[in-house]
Amino acid sequence: MQLPIAAASESPVSLTQEIEKCISAFPGSLGSAAALRCEEIDTIGTALWNLCTRLRRDKNPVEPGNTPSILVVARVFAFLLLNCAHDHGKVTVGNSLRLMRIGIKAAKGCLEEKQVDPAQKVLEKFGKQEEALKKAQVELTPEDVEECERLNAEYFVLRTALAWYKKQFDIVEYLYNNSKISKQTLDQNTAEHLADVLYEMGKELLLSHQYSLAAKWLDRAHNTLVERGIDNLSMDASELRISIIQSYVTAQLRAKEEGDLEKAQNLIDTLYNEFGDKLVVLLLKLDLLTARGNFDHSAYFEIIHQIIRTVILSDDNFKLILFHIRKLNELRPDMACQALDGLFKRTIQEGKQHFIERVIITRLWMTTSQETDQESIVALEKLLSTAVENFGDFVSLSAMLAAHTLLWKRIESSYVQCRYETAEKWCRLALHPIFKKSGDLNLARISRKLLLCALARSDFGSAKDTYGRMPDSTRNEPTTRFLMYKVAVRSQSSELASECLQSISNHLSSDPTLLYACCLDAMSNEDKVLTLAGLQHVLDKYNYNPPQPVYLPSLLRITIKLTHALLEESHVQQHLEQNLILVEKLCKLYEGAASMLQKSRATAQNHETSWVVLELDWFSKTSYNTAIKYISSWPPYNSLRMLTCCIIFIDHYPLDISAQISDDLSLRKMFCEFSAGTALVALARGEDNIEKQLQYYLTLRKHVCSFDRILQEKLEKMEDDAAQDLLQKLSVLLAFDFEAGCKLKAWDGLGETILRADICKSMHLYELMANCILSCQPPTSVLITTLKKIVNEAWSLEEMDSIKLAKYMRCLFHVAISDNADVAERLLDQIYGHAKEASETEQPYPTEELDWIASKAFNHAIDLYCNGDDEGCKNWAAKAFNVAHYCSDEGALERLLQNKFMALKFDA
């Protein structure tokens, strides 16, 4: 009951092992007890054998190897039981023959499953039965003798196979010779079985590269079949004969012994005469051609072509054809391509879409592996187009990847060898519609290689066409834009170059390499405008703080130098609009440098900074020189920006610099402060927006204050000429500061400004201050106080201008007498003092001024008289007489005023 279940199971290991143990331990003799039960043992053995036969039949194996192992060992066990029953029971000729037939089947089954030990045990038992029958020859009928001889021949065949499996080669030779002696007793099946055993032996020798021995045994296998008559062979034996001849020819060709090629040729001719253009015959012809010393390429090609035309395109046949086409490709690539094209047409005709892909990849591999001309590439393109027309979009992603890998290697090879036109053709082939789904990255890479080829050939029109055909995603990739930037630089397309620079800048993150590459490319092509644009994009992209290892001061220096060069050219060519753009860029560059310097010092603290003294020297000097050079031609605001940057650079010098450097820097900074002040005044005076104007004045006062402070620190150490020059500049700045104070209505600080002007000893400065306070309409008290201070300070000067001072005093007196009589009275006393003092000098007080003031004072006295203020009248009249006394009119005015005064009638 266990055997059917085990036979149906996929892995009946335990029962199989148990039966194998029983077989190994089966006794040679069971003694007298077995004799009493021999019939029972025979019945059991027969039942077991029949069960195995039925189960094997139910399995219906197509191949021997499909028989379950458990049935093989069970049949052996059944044979041993039957043999035991036979040995201990009544021995008859019929039973012996029956037992021998069963033994042959059991042994054959073992050998088919490569189970050597059970087969050997069966054959040993068979040998004993053979010996017993030899002793009973007289009892045998002619039919029994014939049957015995047939079984004996089959026995030798199996013994031969067993010895072969056990690698007992000397025994194999001996047994084969014995079987050969008995060949006259071989029936058709036994002969075919012997041939099959010999074929397996020869094939195994062939696989182990023992070609001479393989040829020997294969020859024996062939002869075994031929001697039985070709016409008498079964269908299986005919197929076996073809296989034997195929292996035999292969062994002869590889053994390369004398006469083997002729034997092989004869065998192939025999097969050809019998079977015609059968595939195996054609393949043997190919092998024979390969083995010959002088390889006939044309014949090899014709046979392949014949195979392609005649065979059924199964998977195995297709692989076989491709194998021989590749073999032909090693010697004649052109013929191999023709053969493959023929296979391509056959697959197209039969609609074998699953083969087309492999044909295309093989064709690409063959074409890209050899030196090709334009016609070869065109032919390959037609082949791809034909495939698309017949099957549409069918190529798998893996095949596309393989195709692009092959094409890319050829593209790179051609490009490296400077064969740009050829590289372009390969690129266009790689962009064929059949590969449209190979991925955007692959297609973009190939399109960019097309751009590189066009660049190398200076075919800028072709490059632009290629760029125009790219999808938007590919066009906007930074690498693509960089290549188009190079095209734009060389074709002088400034608009396209600017567009590409902007796109690259927008798409980059932390790596500015491509922008630097743009700058270098433009520089190598001597295009200063685009080089500057590239550098400016780097600075703008990273807000003047590019990532490491970029050295910012160096980058800024290069950009500034380039801008200076373009500015010089623009001045020469008198391009006003371009000049203004460059000035703005230059100012932004210096401002960016100043800003990063400030940030660097704020964050560096105790750490080192890239802004060393040498960098500060360069930036402070160039910004100052540029500002001074163009101060008369640039708009004031731009000059102011440059000067402000220079001041920032100077302020960031370390404190431990030498005294000489410190003095030089102080002097440069004072010049900057002075020039900035003049620019701010110009801006303020021309500004209509009150808020901006006041801001300019406010900034101006800071520059004046800085200039004054530095001058006070350094004045004692300066030579007279330098000191006088700086004092003159201070006087100008103080005049501007006074104007700024007036505009800002900072009345309380005007007095301080007047006092600071004392060091300048400049009459012109006081004149400017006086004119300014008179023109700005301040409050009367402010006007009187301020103007009085100005006049007092000016009067103390050695180079005073008495005429102008007299005029200011008249103005001051005119305002005061209308607003504050007490102040006017004090001013009148002051004027009298000035006139008296001046009378002793070469510059007397102007008579016309004294005349007007005396008259004005006397008139005020009359007004007081009319108002009943006699004492006031007398006081003012006396002061008027005093002033009139110093008029250069020989006392005429004084007498006139006195006469009029005497005519007045005062109360007693």
C-alpha positions in Angstrom: 0.0 0.0 0.0 2.9 2.3 0.6 4.5 2.0 -2.9 1.7 3.7 -4.9 1.6 6.5 -2.4 5.4 6.8 -2.5 5.5 6.7 -6.3 2.9 9.5 -6.5 5.0 11.6 -4.0 7.6 14.0 -5.3 10.2 13.0 -2.7 9.6 9.4 -1.2 13.0 9.5 0.4 12.3 7.3 3.5 10.7 4.3 1.7 13.4 4.5 -1.1 16.2 4.4 1.4 14.5 1.5 3.2 14.2 -0.6 -0.1 17.9 0.3 -0.9 18.9 -1.1 2.5 17.0 -4.3 1.8 18.7 -4.7 -1.6 22.1 -4.1 -0.1 21.5 -6.6 2.7 19.7 -9.2 0.5 21.3 -12.6 1.3 22.9 -14.7 -1.3 21.1 -17.8 0.0 18.1 -18.2 2.3 18.8 -21.9 3.3 16.2 -24.7 3.6 13.5 -22.3 5.0 13.4 -20.5 1.6 12.8 -23.8 -0.2 9.6 -24.3 1.7 8.3 -20.8 0.9 9.7 -20.3 -2.6 6.3 -20.3 -4.2 5.1 -17.6 -1.8 8.3 -15.6 -2.5 7.8 -15.9 -6.2 4.2 -14.8 -5.8 5.2 -11.7 -3.8 8.0 -10.9 -6.3 5.7 -11.3 -9.2 3.1 -9.1 -7.6 5.6 -6.4 -6.8 7.0 -6.5 -10.3 3.6 -6.2 -11.8 2.7 -3.3 -9.5 5.9 -1.4 -10.4 5.1 -2.0 -14.1 1.6 -0.7 -13.7 2.7 2.3 -11.7 5.4 3.1 -14.3 2.8 2.8 -17.1 0.5 5.2 -15.2 3.3 7.7 -15.0 3.6 7.4 -18.8 7.1 8.8 -18.9 8.2 10.3 -22.2 11.8 10.2 -21.2 13.5 7.4 -19.2 14.7 9.8 -16.6 11.1 10.6 -15.7 10.7 7.1 -14.0 10.5 7.6 -10.2 13.6 6.3 -8.4 11.5 4.3 -6.0 10.0 2.2 -8.8 13.5 1.5 -10.1 14.7 0.1 -6.8 11.4 -1.6 -6.2 11.8 -3.5 -9.5 15.3 -4.5 -8.5 14.0 -5.8 -5.2 11.2 -7.7 -7.0 13.9 -9.3 -9.3 15.9 -10.4 -6.3 12.8 -12.0 -4.7 12.0 -13.8 -8.0 15.7 -14.9 -8.3 15.7 -16.2 -4.7 12.5 -18.2 -5.4 14.0 -19.6 -8.6 17.3 -20.6 -6.9 15.5 -22.4 -4.1 12.6 -23.9 -6.1 12.3 -26.1 -9.1 14.5 -24.8 -11.9 13.0 -24.9 -15.4 14.2 -23.4 -18.7 11.1 -21.3 -19.1 11.4 -19.9 -15.6 15.2 -19.1 -16.2 14.4 -17.3 -19.4 11.6 -15.4 -17.7 14.0 -14.4 -14.9 16.7 -13.3 -17.4 14.1 -11.1 -19.2 13.1 -9.5 -15.9 16.8 -9.0 -15.0 17.5 -7.3 -18.3 14.6 -4.8 -17.8 15.6 -4.2 -14.1 19.2 -3.6 -15.0 18.3 -1.4 -17.9 16.1 0.7 -15.7 18.9 1.2 -13.2 21.4 2.3 -15.8 18.9 4.7 -17.3 18.7 6.3 -13.8 22.5 6.1 -13.4 22.0 3.7 -10.3 25.2 1.6 -10.8 25.2 -0.6 -7.7 21.7 -2.0 -8.0 22.4 -2.6 -11.7 25.6 -4.5 -10.9 23.7 -6.7 -8.4 21.1 -7.5 -11.0 23.6 -8.3 -13.7 25.6 -10.6 -11.3 22.4 -12.6 -10.7 21.8 -12.6 -14.5 25.3 -14.0 -15.1 24.5 -17.0 -12.8 21.3 -17.8 -14.7 23.3 -17.6 -17.9 25.8 -20.2 -16.6 22.9 -22.5 -15.6 21.4 -22.3 -19.0 24.7 -23.2 -20.7 24.7 -26.4 -18.7 21.2 -27.2 -19.7 21.7 -26.9 -23.5 20.2 -30.3 -24.3 16.9 -29.2 -22.8 16.7 -26.0 -24.9 14.5 -25.8 -28.0 15.8 -23.8 -31.0 13.5 -21.0 -29.9 14.9 -21.1 -26.4 18.4 -21.0 -27.8 17.7 -18.0 -29.9 16.0 -16.2 -27.0 19.0 -17.1 -24.8 21.5 -15.7 -27.3 19.5 -12.5 -27.6 19.3 -12.0 -23.9 23.0 -12.8 -23.6 23.8 -10.1 -26.2 21.7 -7.6 -24.3 23.5 -8.7 -21.1 26.9 -7.8 -22.7 25.5 -4.5 -23.8 24.4 -3.7 -20.3 27.7 -4.9 -18.8 29.5 -2.6 -21.3 27.4 0.3 -20.1 27.9 -0.6 -16.5 31.6 -0.8 -16.9 31.6 2.6 -18.6 29.7 4.2 -15.8 32.2 2.8 -13.4 35.1 4.1 -15.4 36.5 0.6 -16.0 37.7 1.3 -19.5 39.7 -1.9 -20.0 36.6 -3.9 -19.1 34.6 -1.8 -21.5 36.9 -2.7 -24.4 36.8 -6.4 -23.4 33.0 -6.5 -23.1 32.5 -4.6 -26.4 34.6 -7.1 -28.2 32.5 -9.9 -26.7 29.3 -8.2 -27.8 30.9 -7.7 -31.2 31.5 -11.5 -31.4 27.9 -12.0 -30.7 26.6 -9.4 -33.2 25.2 -12.1 -35.4 22.8 -12.8 -32.6 21.8 -9.1 -32.0 18.3 -8.3 -33.0 17.3 -4.9 -34.2 16.4 -3.5 -30.8 19.5 -4.8 -29.1 21.7 -3.4 -31.9 20.1 0.0 -31.5 20.5 -0.2 -27.8 24.2 -1.0 -28.2 24.6 1.9 -30.6 22.9 4.2 -28.1 25.2 3.0 -25.3 28.2 3.6 -27.5 26.9 7.0 -28.6 26.5 8.1 -25.0 30.1 6.9 -24.3 31.4 8.8 -27.3 29.4 11.9 -26.5 30.8 12.0 -22.9 34.3 11.6 -24.2 33.6 14.5 -26.6 32.5 16.7 -23.8 35.7 15.9 -21.8 37.8 16.9 -24.9 39.1 13.3 -25.5 38.4 13.7 -29.2 40.3 10.7 -30.6 38.7 8.3 -28.1 35.3 9.9 -28.8 35.8 9.4 -32.6 36.7 5.8 -32.0 33.5 5.0 -30.0 31.3 7.1 -32.1 32.6 5.2 -35.2 31.7 2.0 -33.4 28.2 3.3 -32.7 27.7 4.3 -36.3 29.0 0.9 -37.6 26.7 -0.9 -35.2 23.7 0.8 -36.8 25.0 0.6 -40.4 25.7 -3.1 -40.2 22.1 -3.7 -39.4 21.1 -2.0 -42.6 20.0 1.6 -42.9 16.7 0.7 -44.4 15.9 -1.5 -41.4 16.4 1.2 -38.8 13.5 2.4 -36.8 12.6 6.1 -36.7 14.4 6.5 -33.4 17.4 4.7 -34.7 17.5 7.0 -37.7 17.5 10.0 -35.5 20.2 8.3 -33.3 22.3 7.8 -36.4 22.1 11.4 -37.3 23.2 12.4 -33.8 26.0 9.9 -33.9 27.3 11.2 -37.2 27.0 14.8 -36.0 29.1 14.0 -32.8 31.4 11.8 -34.8 32.1 14.6 -37.3 32.7 17.0 -34.5 35.1 14.7 -32.8 37.0 14.2 -36.1 37.2 17.9 -36.7 38.5 18.6 -33.3 40.9 15.6 -33.2 42.6 17.1 -36.3 44.3 13.8 -37.1 45.3 12.8 -40.6 42.4 11.8 -42.8 39.8 13.1 -40.3 38.6 16.0 -42.6 38.1 13.6 -45.5 36.1 11.2 -43.3 34.0 14.1 -42.0 33.4 15.3 -45.5 32.3 11.9 -46.6 29.9 11.5 -43.7 28.4 15.0 -44.3 28.0 14.2 -48.0 26.3 11.0 -47.1 23.8 12.9 -44.8 23.3 15.5 -47.5 22.5 12.8 -50.0 20.0 11.2 -47.6 18.4 14.3 -46.0 19.2 17.2 -48.2 19.2 20.7 -46.6 18.4 19.5 -43.1 19.6 21.8 -40.4 22.0 19.3 -38.9 23.6 18.8 -42.3 24.0 22.5 -42.8 25.5 22.9 -39.3 28.0 20.1 -40.0 29.0 21.9 -43.2 29.6 25.1 -41.2 31.8 23.1 -38.7 33.7 21.6 -41.6 34.3 25.0 -43.1 35.5 26.3 -39.8 37.9 23.4 -39.4 39.6 23.9 -42.7 42.7 26.0 -42.7 41.6 28.2 -45.5 38.3 29.6 -44.3 35.8 30.1 -47.1 33.8 33.1 -46.0 31.5 33.1 -49.0 30.6 29.5 -48.5 30.0 30.0 -44.8 27.8 33.0 -45.6 25.8 31.0 -48.2 25.1 28.2 -45.7 24.0 30.6 -43.0 21.7 32.3 -45.6 20.4 28.9 -46.6 19.7 28.1 -42.9 17.8 31.4 -42.5 15.7 30.6 -45.6 14.8 27.0 -44.7 14.6 26.4 -41.0 11.7 27.0 -38.7 12.4 30.1 -36.6 12.1 28.5 -33.1 14.0 29.9 -30.1 16.8 27.3 -30.4 17.2 27.7 -34.1 17.2 31.5 -33.8 20.0 31.3 -31.1 21.9 28.9 -33.4 21.7 31.3 -36.4 22.8 34.2 -34.3 25.8 32.2 -33.0 27.1 31.4 -36.5 26.5 35.0 -37.6 28.6 36.2 -34.7 31.2 33.7 -35.7 31.2 35.0 -39.3 31.4 38.6 -37.9 34.8 37.8 -36.4 36.3 37.4 -39.9 34.0 39.2 -42.3 31.8 41.8 -40.5 30.3 42.9 -43.8 29.0 39.4 -44.7 27.8 39.0 -41.1 25.7 42.2 -41.4 24.3 41.0 -44.7 23.3 37.6 -43.1 21.8 39.4 -40.1 19.8 41.6 -42.4 18.5 38.5 -44.1 17.4 37.1 -40.7 15.8 40.5 -39.9 13.7 40.3 -43.1 12.7 36.8 -42.3 11.5 37.8 -38.8 9.7 40.7 -40.2 7.9 38.5 -42.7 6.8 36.0 -40.1 6.0 38.7 -37.5 8.4 37.4 -34.9 8.4 40.5 -32.8 10.2 38.9 -29.9 13.2 38.1 -32.2 13.4 41.6 -33.7 14.7 43.2 -30.6 17.7 40.7 -30.4 18.4 41.1 -34.1 18.5 44.9 -33.7 20.8 44.8 -30.7 23.1 42.3 -32.4 23.1 44.4 -35.6 24.0 47.5 -33.5 26.8 45.6 -31.7 28.3 44.3 -35.0 28.1 47.7 -36.7 29.5 49.7 -33.7 32.3 47.2 -33.3 33.8 47.8 -36.7 35.0 50.7 -38.8 32.0 52.0 -40.6 31.3 54.5 -43.3 28.2 56.7 -43.8 26.4 54.0 -45.9 26.6 51.5 -42.9 25.0 54.1 -40.6 22.3 54.8 -43.2 21.6 51.1 -43.6 21.3 50.7 -39.9 18.9 53.6 -39.7 16.7 52.1 -42.4 16.6 48.8 -40.5 15.4 50.6 -37.4 12.8 52.5 -39.3 11.5 49.3 -40.9 11.2 47.8 -37.4 9.2 50.8 -36.2 6.9 50.7 -39.3 6.1 47.1 -38.7 5.9 46.8 -35.0 5.7 50.4 -33.7 7.0 51.1 -30.2 8.1 47.6 -29.1 11.7 47.7 -27.8 12.0 47.0 -24.1 13.8 49.3 -21.7 16.6 46.9 -21.1 17.2 46.6 -24.9 17.1 50.4 -25.2 19.7 50.6 -22.5 21.9 48.1 -24.2 21.5 49.8 -27.6 22.4 53.2 -26.1 25.4 51.8 -24.3 26.7 50.4 -27.6 26.0 53.7 -29.5 27.5 55.8 -26.7 30.8 54.0 -26.8 31.0 54.6 -30.5 29.9 58.2 -30.1 32.6 58.8 -27.5 35.2 57.0 -29.6 34.5 59.1 -32.7 34.4 62.3 -30.6 37.8 61.6 -28.9 39.3 61.0 -32.4 38.0 64.4 -33.5 35.7 62.7 -36.1 32.9 65.0 -35.2 30.7 64.5 -38.3 30.7 60.7 -37.7 30.0 61.3 -34.0 27.0 63.4 -35.0 25.6 60.6 -37.3 25.9 58.2 -34.4 24.1 60.7 -32.1 21.3 61.1 -34.6 21.0 57.3 -34.8 20.7 57.2 -31.0 17.9 59.7 -31.2 15.9 57.5 -33.6 12.2 57.2 -32.7 12.7 53.5 -31.8 14.5 54.7 -28.7 12.1 57.5 -27.7 11.3 55.8 -24.4 14.9 55.3 -23.4 14.6 58.0 -20.8 15.0 61.8 -20.7 18.5 61.6 -19.2 19.8 59.4 -22.0 18.2 61.5 -24.7 19.5 64.7 -23.1 23.0 63.3 -22.9 23.0 62.4 -26.5 21.5 65.8 -27.6 24.3 67.6 -25.6 26.9 65.5 -27.4 25.4 66.8 -30.7 25.9 70.3 -29.4 29.5 69.5 -28.6 30.1 68.1 -32.1 28.5 71.2 -33.7 30.6 73.4 -31.4 33.8 71.6 -32.4 32.9 72.1 -36.1 31.9 75.7 -35.5 28.5 74.9 -37.0 26.5 77.2 -34.8 23.4 77.0 -37.0 23.3 73.2 -36.5 23.8 73.7 -32.8 20.9 76.1 -32.5 18.7 73.7 -34.6 19.5 70.8 -32.2 18.8 73.0 -29.2 15.5 74.0 -30.7 14.4 70.4 -31.1 15.1 69.5 -27.4 12.2 69.3 -25.0 11.9 72.1 -22.5 13.2 70.0 -19.6 16.4 69.2 -21.5 16.9 72.8 -22.8 16.7 74.2 -19.3 19.2 71.9 -17.7 22.3 73.9 -16.6 24.7 71.7 -18.6 22.6 72.2 -21.8 22.5 75.9 -21.2 26.2 76.0 -20.7 26.8 74.4 -24.1 24.5 76.9 -25.7 26.3 79.7 -23.8 29.5 78.6 -25.6 27.6 78.6 -28.9 26.3 82.1 -28.2 29.8 83.4 -27.2 31.3 82.1 -30.5 28.4 83.2 -32.6 28.3 86.6 -30.9 24.7 86.2 -29.8 24.7 88.3 -26.7 21.0 88.0 -26.1 21.2 84.1 -26.1 24.3 84.2 -23.9 22.6 86.4 -21.4 19.5 84.1 -21.4 21.7 81.1 -20.8 23.6 82.8 -18.0 20.4 83.7 -16.3 19.0 80.2 -16.6 22.2 78.6 -15.3 22.2 81.0 -12.3 18.5 80.3 -11.6 19.0 76.5 -11.6 22.2 76.3 -9.6 22.2 75.8 -5.8 25.5 75.6 -3.9 27.9 74.8 -6.7 28.9 77.8 -8.9 31.2 75.7 -11.1 29.2 76.2 -14.3 29.1 79.9 -13.8 32.8 80.0 -13.4 33.1 77.8 -16.6 31.0 80.4 -18.4 33.3 83.2 -17.3 36.4 81.3 -18.3 34.9 80.5 -21.7 34.0 84.1 -22.4 37.5 85.2 -21.2 39.2 82.7 -23.5 37.2 84.1 -26.4 38.2 87.7 -25.3 34.6 88.7 -24.7 34.8 91.1 -21.8 31.1 91.9 -21.7 30.0 88.2 -21.3 32.9 87.5 -18.9 31.7 90.4 -16.7 28.1 89.2 -17.0 29.1 85.7 -15.8 31.1 87.0 -12.9 28.3 89.3 -11.9 25.9 86.4 -11.9 28.1 84.5 -9.5 28.1 87.5 -7.2 24.4 88.1 -7.4 23.5 84.4 -7.1 25.2 84.1 -3.8 24.7 87.6 -2.6 28.4 88.4 -2.7 29.1 85.4 -0.6 30.1 82.5 -2.9 30.7 79.1 -1.3 34.2 77.8 -0.4 36.8 77.5 -1.7 36.2 80.7 -3.7 38.3 83.6 -2.5 35.9 86.5 -2.6 38.3 89.4 -2.7 40.0 87.9 -5.7 36.7 87.3 -7.5 35.8 90.9 -6.8 39.1 92.2 -8.0 38.8 90.4 -11.3 35.3 91.6 -11.8 36.2 95.2 -10.9 39.2 95.2 -13.2 37.1 93.9 -16.1 34.5 96.5 -15.4 37.2 99.2 -15.4 38.5 98.0 -18.7 35.0 98.1 -20.3 34.4 101.6 -18.7 37.6 102.9 -20.3 36.5 101.5 -23.7 33.0 103.1 -23.3 34.6 106.5 -22.5 36.7 106.3 -25.6 33.7 105.3 -27.8 31.5 107.8 -26.0 28.7 105.4 -25.4 26.8 107.4 -22.8 24.1 104.9 -22.0 26.5 102.0 -21.8 28.8 104.1 -19.7 26.1 104.8 -17.1 25.3 101.1 -16.9 28.9 100.2 -16.3 29.3 103.0 -13.7 26.3 101.5 -11.8 27.8 98.0 -12.0 31.1 99.3 -10.7 29.5 101.0 -7.8 27.5 97.9 -6.9 30.7 95.9 -6.9 32.5 98.2 -4.5 29.4 98.4 -2.3 29.2 94.6 -2.3 32.8 94.3 -1.3 32.4 96.9 1.5 29.3 95.1 2.7 31.0 91.7 2.8 34.0 93.3 4.5 31.7 94.6 7.3 30.0 91.3 7.7 33.2 89.4 7.7 34.7 91.5 10.5 31.5 91.3 12.4 31.4 87.5 12.3 35.1 86.7 12.3 35.8 88.0 15.7 39.1 86.2 16.7 39.2 84.1 13.6 41.1 84.9 10.5 39.4 86.7 7.6 40.2 86.8 3.9 40.3 90.6 4.0 44.0 91.1 4.7 45.8 94.4 4.6 46.9 93.8 0.9 43.3 93.4 -0.1 42.2 96.5 1.9 45.1 98.5 0.2 43.9 97.5 -3.3 40.2 98.2 -2.7 40.7 101.5 -0.9 43.2 102.8 -3.5 41.2 101.7 -6.5 37.9 103.0 -5.2 39.5 106.4 -4.3 41.4 106.7 -7.6 38.2 105.8 -9.5 36.1 108.3 -7.6 38.7 111.1 -8.1 39.3 110.3 -11.8 35.6 110.5 -12.7 34.4 113.0 -10.2 33.8 115.6 -12.8 32.1 113.3 -15.3 30.1 110.9 -13.2 26.8 111.8 -11.6 27.4 113.1 -8.0 25.5 110.2 -6.5 27.8 107.6 -8.1 30.9 109.5 -7.0 29.5 109.6 -3.5 28.9 105.8 -3.5 32.5 105.2 -4.5 33.9 107.6 -1.8 31.7 106.0 0.8 33.1 102.6 0.0 36.6 103.9 0.2 35.9 105.3 3.7 34.6 101.9 4.7 37.7 100.1 3.5 39.9 102.6 5.3 38.0 102.2 8.5 38.5 98.4 8.5 42.3 98.5 8.6 43.8 96.8 11.7 44.9 99.0 14.6 48.4 97.7 14.6 49.5 99.3 11.3 52.6 101.6 11.2 52.3 105.3 11.8 53.2 106.2 8.2 50.5 104.0 6.9 48.1 105.4 9.4 48.9 109.0 8.3 48.5 108.1 4.6 45.1 106.5 5.3 44.0 109.5 7.4 44.9 111.8 4.6 43.1 109.6 2.0 40.1 109.4 4.2 40.0 113.2 4.6 40.1 113.7 0.9 37.2 111.2 0.6 35.2 113.0 3.3 35.8 116.3 1.5 34.8 115.0 -1.9 31.8 113.2 -0.4 30.8 116.5 1.2 30.9 118.3 -2.1 28.9 115.6 -3.8 26.3 115.6 -1.1 25.9 119.4 -1.4 25.4 119.1 -5.1 22.8 116.3 -4.6 21.0 118.2 -1.9 20.8 121.4 -3.8 19.4 119.6 -6.9 16.9 117.4 -5.0 13.3 118.4 -5.2 12.2 115.8 -2.7 12.4 117.5 0.7 12.9 114.3 2.6 15.8 113.1 0.4 17.3 116.6 0.5 17.3 116.7 4.3 18.8 113.2 4.4 21.6 114.4 2.1 22.3 117.3 4.4 22.2 115.1 7.5 24.8 112.7 5.9 26.9 115.7 4.9 27.2 116.9 8.5 28.6 113.5 9.4 31.3 113.7 6.8 32.2 117.2 7.9 32.4 116.1 11.5 34.7 113.2 10.5 37.0 115.5 8.4 37.2 118.0 11.2 38.0 115.3 13.8 40.8 113.8 11.8 42.3 117.2 11.0 42.4 118.2 14.6 44.3 114.9 15.4 46.8 115.3 12.6 47.2 119.0 12.1 50.1 119.5 14.5 52.2 116.9 12.7 51.6 118.3 9.2 53.7 120.6 7.2 52.5 124.2 6.6 51.5 123.7 3.0 49.5 120.6 3.6 47.9 122.1 6.7 46.8 125.2 4.8 45.4 123.1 2.1 43.4 121.0 4.5 42.2 124.1 6.4 41.0 125.6 3.2 39.1 122.3 2.5 37.7 122.5 6.1 36.5 126.0 5.5 34.5 124.8 2.4 33.1 121.9 4.4 32.1 124.1 7.3 30.3 126.4 4.9 28.4 123.3 3.7 27.9 122.2 7.3 26.4 125.7 8.1 24.2 125.4 5.1 23.1 122.0 6.2 22.3 123.3 9.7 20.2 126.1 8.2 18.3 123.7 6.0 17.8 121.2 8.8 16.8 124.2 11.1 19.3 123.1 13.6 19.6 126.6 14.9 21.3 125.6 18.2 24.3 124.2 16.4 25.0 127.1 14.1 27.0 128.8 16.8 29.3 125.8 17.2 29.9 125.7 13.5 30.9 129.4 13.6 33.3 128.7 16.4 34.9 125.7 14.6 35.5 128.1 11.7 37.9 130.1 13.7 40.8 127.8 12.9 40.3 128.4 9.2 40.9 132.2 9.4 38.8 132.6 6.3 36.9 135.8 5.6 35.2 134.1 2.7 33.9 131.4 5.0 32.2 134.0 7.2 30.8 135.7 4.1 29.3 132.4 3.1 27.8 131.8 6.5 26.4 135.3 6.6 24.8 135.1 3.2 23.4 131.7 4.1 21.8 132.8 7.4 20.4 135.9 5.6 18.8 133.8 2.9 17.2 131.0 4.9 14.7 133.2 6.7 15.5 132.0 10.3 13.7 133.4 13.3 14.7 137.0 14.0 16.4 136.1 17.3 18.4 133.4 15.5 19.3 135.6 12.7 20.5 138.4 15.0 22.4 136.1 17.3 24.0 134.1 14.5 24.9 137.0 12.3 26.3 138.9 15.2 28.6 136.0 16.0 29.7 135.8 12.4 30.5 139.5 12.3 32.4 139.4 15.6 34.4 136.4 14.5 35.2 138.0 11.1 36.1 141.4 12.6 38.9 139.7 14.5 40.6 138.5 11.3 43.6 140.4 10.0 42.3 140.1 6.4 38.8 141.3 7.3 36.7 143.0 4.6 35.3 146.1 6.4 33.0 146.9 3.6 31.3 143.6 3.7 31.2 143.5 7.5 29.7 147.0 7.5 27.0 145.7 5.1 26.3 142.8 7.4 26.1 145.1 10.4 23.7 147.3 8.5 21.5 144.3 7.7 21.7 143.2 11.3 20.9 146.7 12.6 18.0 146.9 10.2 16.5 143.7 11.5 17.1 144.4 15.1 15.7 148.0 15.2 12.4 146.6 13.8 12.2 143.7 16.3 14.3 144.5 19.4 15.4 148.1 20.2 17.6 146.9 23.0 19.6 144.6 20.7 19.6 147.4 18.1 21.0 149.8 20.7 23.8 147.4 21.6 24.5 146.9 17.9 24.7 150.6 17.5 27.3 150.8 20.2 29.2 148.0 18.5 29.1 149.8 15.2 30.4 152.9 16.9 33.3 150.9 18.3 34.1 149.3 15.0 34.1 152.8 13.3 36.3 154.3 15.9 38.7 151.4 15.7 38.7 151.5 11.9 39.4 155.2 11.8 42.9 154.4 13.1 43.6 152.0 10.2 44.0 152.3 6.5 40.5 150.8 6.0 38.1 153.2 7.7 34.5 152.2 8.2 32.5 152.9 5.0 30.9 156.4 5.2 27.8 155.3 3.3 27.1 152.6 5.8 27.7 155.0 8.8 25.6 157.6 7.0 22.7 155.1 6.7 23.0 153.7 10.3 23.3 157.2 11.8 20.3 158.4 9.9 18.3 155.3 10.8 19.3 155.7 14.5 18.3 159.5 14.5 15.0 158.7 12.9 14.4 156.1 15.6 15.2 158.9 18.1 12.6 161.2 16.4 10.1 158.3 16.7 10.8 158.1 20.4 10.4 161.9 20.7 7.0 161.7 19.0 6.0 159.0 21.4 6.8 161.2 24.3 10.0 159.3 25.3 12.3 162.3 25.7 15.1 160.4 27.5 15.0 157.6 24.9 15.1 160.2 22.2 18.1 161.9 23.7 19.9 158.6 24.1 19.4 157.5 20.6 20.2 160.9 19.1 23.5 160.9 21.1 24.4 157.5 19.7 23.5 158.7 16.2 25.8 161.7 16.6 28.6 159.4 17.7 28.3 157.2 14.6 27.9 160.2 12.3 31.1 161.6 13.8 33.2 159.0 11.8 31.6 159.7 8.5 34.2 161.0 6.0 32.1 164.1 5.2 34.0 166.7 7.3 31.2 166.5 10.0 28.4 167.6 7.7 26.1 164.7 8.7 26.9 165.2 12.4 26.1 169.0 12.2 22.9 168.3 10.3 21.7 165.9 12.9 22.7 168.2 15.8 20.8 171.1 14.2 17.7 169.1 13.8 18.0 167.8 17.3 18.4 171.4 18.6 15.1 172.3 16.9 13.3 169.8 19.1 11.4 171.2 22.1 11.6 169.0 25.2 9.4 169.4 28.3 11.1 171.3 31.1 
